[in-house]
């Protein structure tokens, strides 16, 4: 989930991933 940049929620948690 966190590694998935496709999800906008993951960006909120890990902006570096996006």
Buried (B, 14 or more C-beta within 10 A) or exposed (E): EEEEEEBEEBBEEEEEEE
